[in-house]
């Protein structure tokens, strides 16, 4: 009996309202809950399209049972599959045991792997062996052309005479809520009997859909079998009801097989899932408390005892911490956050960002507690924004105010027979005075005093507001010169003294519970991503450290710095990437080489013609750092970010006295009037005048670049001259003078970038760091271990010694290698 076209069309149309398996897997008799070739993205992809394994995150275990009733008997199948995602893709293994109504059972074993090449392309391979026979192979791919369109293709059973080709198209007209699929399999007729088919093979088309309502998935689907064959065409129709919890899911299935044949059999099945990845749940989590241990620049303490994580996982950095805290603001399941400060080393700019994150959490009704073993002014200032602050009984708070130290080396160099000479543009451009003078100028003292006043006022105001005291009370506490733990409690800077093991009890009391468990691995606990083609991306381009020509290379005492080639490459790549909707320049740099700064500025100016560019300033974004920032559409700084310093200098060293004392004699021959000075002699009047012209020209270029970037409606060149002159400003002072557009954190910059890109506030985005460096991909901490073995990292002890001797070793290295060429480097300003 042949099925009528009307009946077949009706069956296919009825499949659209829900979810179905789609085409039955030709190997596994166990029915699978999502068999769309273009959409499968769980462990069952091993049996359907191994490319889908590339979308699996973490660990996933699945198992299923199906029963097809055939008259008085039944065919049964049991399958299990496990998938583990790693840095190089996902590996999976599975087995299916068939129990036919008559005959012996059979075992199918499967191995496979999948890899996501980028947001749009996934590839995979699987090997299947029935009862230990020679294996066959599946090769598959998924192309996620758009967030609403995906294609899939699989070569099935390659290496056997029963191979087939399967293709699929899946659509999402309602984003992730509804997934519609059209799949078809073509199986060529055997070469030894081509007469079995009319057109060289048989087709098996199918329609399916998946409707997700929170943690519930419903649906149905249908397929036609033996189209193009000599026998009758039949149909299969199935329906599914799936329930998901965070890490556990179960699916119930039922249907009819052989519709249109003389005998129609019924099908029932059940599947279960266990995963480390969180799925959308029918019971949304609530009352969650997150816990973060922060150190250094605000990143997470890396103490993983898991070998896999230690080798391949990246330790969450400060930006990821701020993003996680910002996500917690909107996450209704989060009740509170515990932050443990374990050796933070932050400037006021970065500290303000962490403090603002705490303030946002509390403003959203979340509770925040901070625990310190010990701390200094910055720790206390940040912690004061929390609901509760707890301190170790034997610890203390070194809340003793702020200070700045200026170092001068002219006399020291003179004793060695070395002199330094600077040519500058801008009367406040004091960076080279470290080497050329023995005491501060009036301008230096003026700037340092303003910076200290700003930092001190912010410290006092923040502690007073956070701890409910008057500014006079806080000033009196600061004047004590540091507090023991009991004094900190007595003075009201902390709420309780507790050892680390006692924090849990205090936290439970704050939450109003008998006991409380915090979540430590929130960065490894991302929910399952259902979106195709990735989310719109915001590119974060870091400009960290001293700005240099070429690639970041660092010196003996300094960090790698910001290489112009690296940063320009990163900006260009972000500008050319269609998935990137906006660029955030994260600047924490005192400046450096003038030419390098100008090249980066140019790349940013070109990029902003294509998409929004936002500058986010950290602790310092001065001189060359400000040069680059001026190219952005919008600049955000913290209240006490050190910025400005729009000026230029060139610095030369003359070691003629030292060389002479060592008995070295030299004879100079030259062609050309002004070949330039070197260490063997000082500068002539003509050479000095020429260097001054070069520095002055660079200064004018600096001014022109700032005006071009900021726009004359914000800042004319005449107005800029008044506030330039190499003068350093705080973020608040810079805002008053229109050097920046507002106060804000990196999170505020990301939100502004989202807004400028036209994205809705609830639009899911992806943050991508474009560094431009030749980093080894996917190595995580292992890459750090390799670098350490090669001796690449800078020794902290050497850096500390250099800082003691030179004040700012990065500036010393850059200056000594500059040979008088123009530098845009801020003075060594450190407020602590």
Secondary structure, DSSP 4 states (H G I P E B T S, - for coil): -PPPHHHHHHHHHHTTTS----SPPSS--S--S---TTT--STTHHHH-GGGGGG--SEEEEEEEEEEEETTEEEEEEEEEEEEEETTEEEEEEEEEEE-SSS--EEEEEEEEEEE-SSSEEEEEEEEEETTPPPEEEEEEEEEEETTEEEEEEEEEETSTT-EEEEEEEE-TTTTSEEEEEEEEEEEPPGGGGGGBSSSEEEEEEEEEEEEETTEEEEEEEEEE-BTBSS--EEEEEEEEEEE-SSEEEEEEEEEEEETSSS-EEEEEEEEEEESSBPP-SS---SEEEEEEEEETTEE------HHHHHHPPPP-HHHHHHHHHHHHH-TTEEEEEEEEEEE---HHHHHHHHHHHHHHHHTT-EEEEEESSEEHHHHHHHTTSSEEEE-TT-EEE-----B-----HHHHHHTT-EEEEEEESTT--TTHHHH-SS--HHHHHHHHHHHHHHHHHHHHHHHHHHT--HHHHHHHHTT--EEHHHHHHTTS-SEE--GGGHHHHHHHHHTSS----BS-GGG-PBP---SS--EEEEEEEEESSEESSS----SSS---EEHHHHHHHHHHHHH-TTEEEEEEEEEE-EEEHHHHHHHHHHHHHHTTTSEEEEEEEEEEETHHHHHHTTSSEEEE-TT-EEE---EEEEEEE-HHHHHHTT-------SSS----BTTB---HHHHHHHHHHHHHHHHHHHHHHHHHH-TTT--HHHHHHH-TT-EEEHHHHHHTTSSSEE--HHHHHHHHHHHTT--TT--EEEEE---S-PPTT-THHHHHHHHHTT-SPPHHHHHHHHHHHS-HHHHHHHHTTTT--EEE-----B-
